[in-house]
């Protein structure tokens, strides 16, 4: 999917650079082939983004939820402590901004 998108973008740039007369071919009214291909890039990106979202929801998110559930089951119950101020928390191992 990525190779098709990148290949399409590269083809568009190459056609725009080396065949301007082809890209200026009118299709309908003021719509040219170059403009139609350029607008098609938005459609391609929308389809790729949608496919990515569907893939993440169906394949990755269930695995992530399983890992979170396992991690929560392994953590022992900690007694609740009073809230600490951010300045009193230890910063060992962490860099502050």
C-alpha positions, -999 to +999 in steps of 0.1 A: +000+000+000+028+024+009+047+015-022+017+023-044+012+057-027+049+067-029+050+055-065+020+075-074+034+106-058+067+101-076+049+095-109+029+127-105+061+147-098+079+132-127+050+138-151+047+174-139+084+180-145+090+163-178+056+163-196+039+196-189+019+194-222+004+161-211-005+175-176-022+205-193-045+183-213-080+195-207-105+169-194-137+188-188-140+226-188-111+240-168-102+206-153-069+194-166-052+160-163-026+175-139-053+190-116-073+157-116-042+137-107-033+162-080-067+160-065-065+122-067-035+124-044-059+135-016-082+106-023-053+082-022-041+096+011-076+094+026-079+057+015-045+049+031-054+067+063-087+049+065-071+015+059-045+023+086-072+031+111-091-001+103-059-022+105-050-007+139-085-012+153-088-048+142-052-061+146-032-039+170-056-026+195-069-060+207-033-071+213-025-038+232-057-043+253-045-078+262-011-066+272-026-039+294-050-064+310-021-087+318+000-059+332-028-047+354-034-082+368+003-086+377+005-053+396-001-057+433-027-035+448-010-004+463-025+014+492-036+049+483-012+076+494-019+113+499-011+133+468+025+145+465+036+177+450+055+175+417+086+189+434+087+161+460+086+133+435+119+115+428+133+121+393+158+093+392+159+078+357+138+105+342+148+137+325+127+168+331+119+193+304 
